[in-house]
Amino acid sequence: MTYHARCSDGRGQSVELVLKQDICDEDLEGMKEVYQSAGWLKHSTDVIGQVFDASNVKVIVQSGDRIIGFGRAMSDGVFNAAIYDIVVHEEWQNRGIARRILGHLLDRLKGVSCVHLISTTGNEEFYMKCGFRKVKTGMARYVRAEQRDEYLE
Ligand SMILES: CC(C)(COP(=O)(O)OP(=O)(O)OC[C@H]1O[C@@H](n2cnc3c(N)ncnc32)[C@H](O)[C@@H]1OP(=O)(O)O)[C@@H](O)C(=O)NCCC(=O)NCCS
């Protein structure tokens, strides 16, 4: 399914965005560029394909042929869903695109009792602005020491 939306081009004009719910192999290279622009350098096209294939709710945003952002979620459809990898190309940030991606995912997750996520450091305020709150009993386990140091109490 494909949807249309608009956002600012950064110079006061409005540009059309296309939101796609399905991702194909041809999208993977463009998605990798978006990850790289955000400093996520370990995401190869194989890894991107794997994690998006495993996600049952996803959206990719394009301006013309260019991929400029995306997000994904894994949901059991009833009790729990987890949102991951909301990423907007750095040239397209601060134009409401991530809010639109999150809104699209939440719309498709409506009815699910709990939607949770772990914000990357420094982006907590974005999720707070979109209605998320800290979890009193949230816990996580990380394999890599640097992520343990960054994210765990
Ligand atoms: C975080 C990220 C997705 C935000 O994308 P964006 O398209 O620039 O966000 P939006 O323009 O939709 O922002 C919506 C609102 O959140 C605010 N916001 C966005 N990022 C913010 C941040 N890091 N800190 C505080 N506020 C932030 C915006 O100012 C805006 O506020 P407003 O509605 O009052 O004007 C983007 O910076 C990004 O891709 N970062 C790198 C990848 C990443 O870490 N993603 C999070 C994964 S958990």
The ligand as a MOL file (V3000), in Angstrom:
LIG
                    3D

  0  0  0     0  0            999 V3000
M  V30 BEGIN CTAB
M  V30 COUNTS 48 50 0 0 0
M  V30 BEGIN ATOM
M  V30 1 C 15.4910 11.3080 15.7020 0
M  V30 2 C 15.1060 11.5570 14.2520 0
M  V30 3 C 14.4320 10.3060 13.6860 0
M  V30 4 C 14.1320 12.7660 14.1920 0
M  V30 5 O 13.7560 12.9600 12.8340 0
M  V30 6 P 13.1260 14.3410 12.3020 0
M  V30 7 O 12.4310 14.0370 11.0070 0
M  V30 8 O 14.1530 15.3930 12.2970 0
M  V30 9 O 12.0500 14.6690 13.4410 0
M  V30 10 P 10.7470 15.5910 13.2820 0
M  V30 11 O 11.0860 16.7440 12.4020 0
M  V30 12 O 9.5820 14.7640 12.8860 0
M  V30 13 O 10.5810 16.0940 14.7970 0
M  V30 14 C 9.3260 16.1310 15.4490 0
M  V30 15 C 9.4860 16.9450 16.7180 0
M  V30 16 O 10.4870 16.3470 17.5660 0
M  V30 17 C 11.5480 17.2730 17.7980 0
M  V30 18 N 12.8110 16.5470 17.7870 0
M  V30 19 C 13.3000 15.7500 16.8260 0
M  V30 20 N 14.5000 15.2380 17.1920 0
M  V30 21 C 14.7510 15.7560 18.4150 0
M  V30 22 C 15.8350 15.6200 19.3410 0
M  V30 23 N 16.9040 14.8330 19.0730 0
M  V30 24 N 15.7590 16.2720 20.5160 0
M  V30 25 C 14.7030 17.0620 20.8150 0
M  V30 26 N 13.6330 17.2300 19.9750 0
M  V30 27 C 13.6770 16.5810 18.8070 0
M  V30 28 C 11.4740 18.2740 16.6590 0
M  V30 29 O 12.0570 19.5000 17.0240 0
M  V30 30 C 9.9760 18.3660 16.4450 0
M  V30 31 O 9.4110 19.1850 17.4540 0
M  V30 32 P 8.1530 20.1400 17.1470 0
M  V30 33 O 7.0370 19.2460 16.6730 0
M  V30 34 O 7.8920 20.7880 18.4770 0
M  V30 35 O 8.5960 21.0760 16.0810 0
M  V30 36 C 16.3470 11.9220 13.3850 0
M  V30 37 O 17.0980 12.9230 14.0640 0
M  V30 38 C 17.2680 10.7590 13.0950 0
M  V30 39 O 17.0870 10.0510 12.0820 0
M  V30 40 N 18.2720 10.5340 13.9520 0
M  V30 41 C 19.2680 9.4730 13.7370 0
M  V30 42 C 18.6600 8.0800 13.8790 0
M  V30 43 C 18.1020 7.8200 15.2630 0
M  V30 44 O 18.8200 7.8480 16.2520 0
M  V30 45 N 16.7830 7.5320 15.2800 0
M  V30 46 C 16.0920 7.2100 16.5190 0
M  V30 47 C 16.0710 5.7330 16.6490 0
M  V30 48 S 15.4030 5.2260 18.2180 0
M  V30 END ATOM
M  V30 BEGIN BOND
M  V30 1 1 1 2
M  V30 2 1 2 3
M  V30 3 1 2 4
M  V30 4 1 2 36
M  V30 5 1 4 5
M  V30 6 1 5 6
M  V30 7 2 6 7
M  V30 8 1 6 8
M  V30 9 1 6 9
M  V30 10 1 9 10
M  V30 11 2 10 11
M  V30 12 1 10 12
M  V30 13 1 10 13
M  V30 14 1 13 14
M  V30 15 1 14 15
M  V30 16 1 15 16
M  V30 17 1 15 30
M  V30 18 1 16 17
M  V30 19 1 17 18
M  V30 20 1 17 28
M  V30 21 1 18 19
M  V30 22 1 18 27
M  V30 23 2 19 20
M  V30 24 1 20 21
M  V30 25 1 21 22
M  V30 26 2 21 27
M  V30 27 1 22 23
M  V30 28 2 22 24
M  V30 29 1 24 25
M  V30 30 2 25 26
M  V30 31 1 26 27
M  V30 32 1 28 29
M  V30 33 1 28 30
M  V30 34 1 30 31
M  V30 35 1 31 32
M  V30 36 2 32 33
M  V30 37 1 32 34
M  V30 38 1 32 35
M  V30 39 1 36 37
M  V30 40 1 36 38
M  V30 41 2 38 39
M  V30 42 1 38 40
M  V30 43 1 40 41
M  V30 44 1 41 42
M  V30 45 1 42 43
M  V30 46 2 43 44
M  V30 47 1 43 45
M  V30 48 1 45 46
M  V30 49 1 46 47
M  V30 50 1 47 48
M  V30 END BOND
M  V30 END CTAB
M  END
